[in-house]
Amino acid sequence: MDVLYFAWVRERIGLPKETVTTTAKTVAELVAELRAREDRYELAFSDLSALRVAVDQELTDFDASIEGAREVAFFPPMTGG
């Protein structure tokens, strides 16, 4: 599956996108796998309340299923003006 990173998440991880192979069944399990990789992932996912997630371009929660998903995207909350 493709994992996309936007804004400061991308800056902390150093990649805009990567393809990952995972056994995770939920977004939270995927985050746990990513955090275990390296310090840069741990830093990017250290405060999940500061992140939003979309699965296959649908805004969702961290307990959402990713089974069969092709894309998961992480980004900070949007602000309007």
NUTORLUM-990640 format. One record per atom (N, C-alpha, C, O): x, y, z; residue in one letter. Coordinates in steps of 0.001 Angstrom, whole numbers, plus 500000, padded with zeros to 6 digits. Each point is the difference from the previous one (the first is absolute). Layout:
BEGIN
XYZA
...
REM end
This chain:
BEGIN
500843498840500000M
499157501160500000M
500890501225500000M
501126499964500497M
498360501123498941D
500721501263500005D
499651500761501273D
498839500061500404D
502181500515500220V
499807500851501166V
500510501383499614V
501151500160499594V
497975500836500540L
500329501374499624L
500124500856501243L
499255499841500966L
501721501085498986Y
500243500903501116Y
499932501429499484Y
500562500312498950Y
498749500560501786F
499832501382499579F
500484500967501082F
500004499670501186F
500401501522498388A
500392501117500872A
501136499580500932A
500980499404499553A
498894500904501743W
501100499716500919W
500217498504500210W
501084499596500420W
497925499583499302V
500187498544500093V
501040499581498962V
500917499235500299V
498931501271498488R
500961499726498925R
501388500512500371R
500998499320499760R
499067501867500819E
501291500576500379E
500706499156501054E
501213499809499921E
498066499694501041R
500605499192501068R
500455498634499494R
501048499499500405R
498164499907498713I
500352498676499493I
501009500102498857I
500841499118499826I
499071501953499405G
500949500196498907G
499562499401498686G
500786499918499056G
497964499661500874L
499456499400498777L
498582500513499772L
499251500183500960L
500370500050497787P
498604500353499741P
499100498768499910P
498795500081500236P
501813498763499415K
499211498799499738K
500926498794500044K
501175500088499643K
498284498796500796E
500740498742499924E
499009498853499880E
498841500120500394E
501620498793499068T
499193498791499902T
500438499070501120T
501183499692500136T
497858499866500664V
500318499130501131V
499236498694499895V
498889499938499475V
501738499034501037T
499347498709500173T
499711499884501489T
500897500164500827T
497865499557499509T
499610500000501409T
499068498847500312T
499292499487499133T
500729500124502123T
499030499016500498T
498932500701500833T
499110499351500549T
500980501971499544A
499055500785500798A
498581499866499458A
499783499911498792A
499273500076502118K
498591499922499619K
499295501343500166K
498935500223499424K
501666500678501369T
499421501329500227T
501071501070499791T
501193499704499932T
498357501533499968V
500942501110499885V
500909500033501224V
501207500202499866V
498233499602501319A
500799500034501227A
501096498942499983A
501117500264500444A
498581498550499053E
501015498947499907E
501075500382498986E
501179499719500216E
498429500914498686L
500968500475499016L
500911501048500633L
501216499955499813L
498217500973500924V
500796501028500677V
501000499343500952V
501158500414500057V
498416498578500684A
500898499302500928A
501162499361499248A
501140500050500463A
498581499351498381E
501066499408499187E
500962501071499504E
501216499814500044E
498249501299499487L
500845501079499496L
500848500600501124L
501191500245499809L
498214499992501346R
500731500579501132R
501169499123500418R
501023500508500458R
498837498188499390A
501061499073500399A
501174499990499024A
501059499459500321A
498775501124498502R
501053499996498984R
501229500801500394R
501106499463500066R
498697501823500196E
501109500921500242E
499511501172500839E
498798500219500146E
502149500524500397D
499671501163500822D
499194501040499237D
499134500651500585D
501129499520498124R
499281501031499243R
498503499686499920R
499176500914500011R
500473497814499910Y
498583499611500013Y
499411500189501400Y
498868500460500149Y
501904499183500861E
499555500195501385E
499688501471500245E
498993500330500626E
501864500545498887L
499778501439500157L
498749500451499249L
499189500753500540L
500653498797498236A
498856500417499176A
498673499543500588A
498993500697499872A
500994498140500768F
498755499448500535F
499924500073501524F
499233499259500615F
501548501619499996S
500042500075501457S
498725500572500612S
499686499704501153S
499576501111498095D
498762500595500524D
498887499809498968D
499806500840499121D
499479498068500994L
498964499688499014L
498845500988500033L
499262500113499022L
500566500604502083S
498931500992500050S
500290501172499060S
499101500780499687S
502140499344499867A
500387501073499072A
499972499528498550A
500462500710499107A
499001498100500655L
499971499428498651L
498590499622499576L
499135499714500827L
500662500295497893R
498789499473499381R
500449498908499041R
501155499955499576R
497905499169500093V
500325498890499110V
498871499789499009V
498825500193500313V
501558499408498491A
499028499633498968A
500394498637499449A
501175499731499750A
497833499420500067V
500204498681499392V
499291500021498658V
498794500237499922V
501964499513499028D
499472500076498638D
499225501306499779D
498902500009499444D
501709501089501009Q
499512501364499824Q
498707500310500747Q
499292500945499650Q
500395498265501379E
498839500259500856E
500498500283501405E
500671499160500600E
499010502010499931L
500395500368501348L
499417498993500984L
498820499657499923L
502014499871501002T
499565498965500927T
500733500127501324T
500741500960500211T
499058498076500685D
500645499976501306D
501122498967500015D
500130499181499091D
500676500883501969F
501136499088500098F
499580498556500279F
500810499087499836F
497951500690500578D
499540498625500214D
499369499402498739D
499477498886500034D
500574501848498866A
499403499529498742A
500795498840499403A
501220499918500145A
498070499209499194S
500621498867499310S
500781500481498779S
499587500927499304S
501546498424500454I
500754500266498771I
500081498749499131I
500738499967499015I
498512499019501350E
500012498774499207E
499455500295498609E
498890500513499852E
501896499160499137G
499615500248498620G
500259501418499527G
499757500314498835G
500733500553502047A
500260501394499616A
501211500073499078A
500936499205500093A
499009501774499019R
501137500239499104R
500836501181500442R
501158500128499600R
498257500757501238E
500700501222500373E
499571500463501388E
498818499991500342E
502173500412500445V
499754500633501291V
500807501295500001V
501187500000499670V
498166501100500701A
500663501307500010A
499931500603501390A
498970499929500671A
502143500669499758F
500080500672501293F
500296501474499779F
500847500361499182F
498444500488501558F
500159501446499807F
499517500717501262F
499211499447500765F
501262501781499450P
499499500778501134P
498592500497499716P
499572500036498847P
499708500345502198P
498652500557499786P
500065501232499115P
500956500774500058P
498041499394499143M
499935501158499108M
499388501182500753M
499121499831500845M
501354501344498835T
499406501203500579T
499537500889498870T
500622500048498939T
498306500642501285G
499473500887498983G
500233501453500366G
500371500323501128G
499408500535497910G
500237501396500317G
499161500907499166G
500080501220500144G
REM end
